[in-house]
Amino acid sequence: MRRIVYHRRQFSTSASFVNPNATCPVCGEQVFYYESPFGGRVFFDELGPPWPKHGCTSSTPEARLGTTIQPRLSQTEPQWQGTGWEPLRIIRRYKEDDWWVVRATTLGETERWLRLLFDAEPPLQPNMVALFRGWDASGYGLVSYVNNEGEPDEVRTYSYADYVLEASYAAALVREERERPL
C-alpha cells in the first residue's frame, strides 16, 4: 500500500499563528507559541512589549539565565497592558500616493478602527501579532511586533487622520521622526 506523506508547508498560509495554551517542551510551564508567516518559531512568556522569550528554548544568554518574567499563571495583568499598549489586528495594507497605509483595529475593551500612515513600506502584514501605542503629542504612534526571525521590533507610524499637511512636507517630518532613536 502506498503511503502519502504530507508536509506542513503544503498547508501553510501567509498568516502568523499563535497558540496561547502551549506548554514548554523542556520545563512544562504554560507559554505562548508563535510562528511567523515565514516559518520563524519562538516561545514567549508573554505576548507584547518587551516580548520576553521563554528561557528554556531561547538562544539568548539573558533568557537562559532566568531573566524572563514570572510564569503567566502568577501574573494578574500582562506587562504591556500597564504601559499603554493595545492588541492590534492588521487588516490590510496598501499604497496611497507616496504613502503606505495600514488598516487595522485595536482589540481592547473598545474596538477602534485605525489607518496608520508610513512613508516607507511597513513590515506589517495582515493577521500578524502586533500591539499599538499611540498617539503622542506630535501625532506619532508605535507598533510593536515580532519580525520574521522571531525577534521583537517596533516601527513608528503617523496618524492618517492628522494627515493635513502638504504630502511632501509631512513625509519629510515622518522620515525625520523615524530616524530618531526610539
PyMOL commands that set and color helices and strands:
alter all, ss='L'
color gray80, all
select helices_A, chain A and resi 8-11+61-64+72-74+79-83+160-162+167-179
alter helices_A, ss='H'
color red, helices_A
select strands_A, chain A and resi 17-23+30-35+41-44+86-96+99-106+113-118+130-133+140-146+152-159
alter strands_A, ss='S'
color yellow, strands_A
deselect
rebuild
show_as cartoon
